[in-house]
Amino acid sequence: MNNDPIKRYGKTDLQEFEQVIAQKLAMAQNDLDELRSSLVHYSGNGTDDTSFSSHNMEEGNGSLEREELMMLATRQEKFIIQLKGAQERIHNGTYGSCRATGELIPKARLLSVPHATMSIQAKQGSAGTR
């Protein structure tokens, strides 16, 4: 049985991480809002596309663009959920610990990927076992 104390980041580091997360969350929410606005634009119910014309030939392009926007919006929603999860881990005292090893995730990694739950080494190791 390992009696080593659990390693955690201090209050100052956690405040820094929380600021980074808040900034990324605000940007992500803004991006999601723009994507949703674009989707509303594409799903308008106007009648200008009901008569046959050369525009009907390009109808597939509009569907593809709408599908891409939906995929981007879904990805952005997932990112927002991950960032909110990181905020929760800060508040419950588990932020920054690798879920595979229990070791601290390096600060540089958390500053660039603040929603990370695994160190790069653990992530690479788990990718090899799949």
C-alpha angles and dihedrals in degrees: 000000000000113000096181113130115255110262115233138166118255127248095265093052092045091052089051091050090047091054092049091049092048091052093048091045092053092049092046092050091049090050090049091050090052091048091050090049090052090050091053088052091053094047096053115139098223121146097225091098099048099088120073113260140134087283089071088064088060094047091104090060091057091049091049092049091048090049091050091050090051091051091049091048091050091050090048091050090052091050090051090051090051092050091049088050089054089053090052091051089053090053095045094046100246099102118126098020116120108242090214102046106015089231122127114271107235113266093234090058093049092049091054097035104023094174093058115130098181136049116246091250093053092045092051090047093051091048089058092054096054 
